Amino acid sequence: MTLLSGVALPWSLPLTLVVYGVVVAAAAWIYRDARARGSRYAPLWAVTTLLFTILPVLAYLYLHRDAGPAP
């Protein structure tokens, strides 16, 4: 266990940080991809991904499945 200010932190803290890192990376990817496609809702996609994690990612991938890679 890691000690921080005298409080023992559980082993799951690094795992939690990794999960949040993946969510932030997904939001950044969706923002950049939506912006490259010319979407004016790119910031909304990113914020929604940060708030609701996996649901916006699945929705974005579903809605853009036929478009192919961004230019």
C-alpha positions, 0 to 999 in steps of 0.5 A: 500500500502507498501512504499519502498524508498518513492514509493508506491508499488501496492498490486500485488507485493506479488502476483508477488513474489508468481508467481515467487516462483512457477516458481522457484519451478517448475524449481527445481522440473523438474531439480531434476526429470530429473536428477533422470531419468538420463537425461543429459539435466536436467539443460537445462530443468530447465533454459528453465522453468525459461525463458518460464514458463508454456510451458516447464512444459507442454512439460516435463509432456507430454514427460514423461507421460508414464514413471511414477514416477522417481526412 
